[in-house]
Structures are given as structure tokens and as C-alpha cells.
Amino acid sequence: MAQKLKIKKGDRVIVTTGREKGKTGDVINVMRKDERVLVQGVNMVTKHVRASQAGPGGIEKREAPLHISNVAHVDPESGKPTRIGYEIKDGVKTRVARASGKAIG
């Protein structure tokens, strides 16, 4: 069973380790089962695509998945990495940045 993750599609994240360290982008897809995320414009790889009826072949660049432990949310106030907490106000649960207390998403 896949575990619950605090990073969701559309979140702004920053890469914390590896050759892409320091780059930021929006999450395109979250793979809960594999604990990986696709981040727009980060970890680009070259893919050779065979021609088919759907379209011509060629060489294209696309994002490769990153492990979820290698990315962190971006604090909306400071732009630095932050952890996520939850607050319940008036029966509504919202995600907040631990560093600044601002709402995320």
C-alpha cells in the first residue's frame, strides 16, 4: 500500500540533493507507489522515440522522476525549503509552511 505523501501535484518544490540541487519547479505528477515525483524543467533526460502513426520519431527531452526525499516545499514568503504542517480552522484542514506559517496551495 502506498503511503500518504505531503507533496501534491501543482506544488512548488526545490531540489535539495544531487546534480539538480537548488533548482525549483512545479510538480507535474506524483507516483505514490514508487515514492517519486516529476518536476517541471528539472532532471531532464534525452529520450529517443521511434516513429509511429501517432507522430514522427526523433530525440526529445523530458523530465525523469526524482525520489520524493530529494525535494522540499518552497516557503511562499522566503523562497527557501520548508517542512509542511497542518492547521484546522473552522473545520477546514489546510497545509501550512512550518518556517513562516503561510498557507500552501
Secondary structure as the mmCIF struct_conf table of DSSP 4:
data_model
#
loop_
_struct_conf.conf_type_id
_struct_conf.id
_struct_conf.beg_label_comp_id
_struct_conf.beg_label_asym_id
_struct_conf.beg_label_seq_id
_struct_conf.end_label_comp_id
_struct_conf.end_label_asym_id
_struct_conf.end_label_seq_id
HELX_LH_PP_P HELX_LH_PP_P1 ALA A 2 LYS A 4
BEND BEND1 LYS A 6 LYS A 6
TURN_TY1_P TURN_TY1_P1 LYS A 9 GLY A 10
STRN STRN1 ARG A 12 VAL A 15
BEND BEND2 THR A 17 GLY A 18
TURN_TY1_P TURN_TY1_P2 ARG A 19 GLY A 22
STRN STRN2 THR A 24 MET A 31
TURN_TY1_P TURN_TY1_P3 ARG A 32 GLU A 35
STRN STRN3 ARG A 36 VAL A 39
TURN_TY1_P TURN_TY1_P4 GLN A 40 GLY A 41
BEND BEND3 VAL A 42 ASN A 43
STRN STRN4 MET A 44 VAL A 49
STRN STRN5 SER A 52 SER A 52
TURN_TY1_P TURN_TY1_P5 GLN A 53 ALA A 54
STRN STRN6 GLY A 55 GLY A 55
STRN STRN7 GLY A 58 GLU A 63
STRN STRN8 LEU A 66 HIS A 67
HELX_RH_3T_P HELX_RH_3T_P1 ILE A 68 ASN A 70
STRN STRN9 VAL A 71 VAL A 74
HELX_LH_PP_P HELX_LH_PP_P2 ASP A 75 ASP A 75
TURN_TY1_P TURN_TY1_P6 PRO A 76 SER A 78
BEND BEND4 LYS A 80 LYS A 80
STRN STRN10 PRO A 81 THR A 82
STRN STRN11 ILE A 84 LYS A 89
TURN_TY1_P TURN_TY1_P7 ASP A 90 GLY A 91
STRN STRN12 VAL A 92 ALA A 97
TURN_TY1_P TURN_TY1_P8 ARG A 98 SER A 100
STRN STRN13 ALA A 103 ALA A 103
#
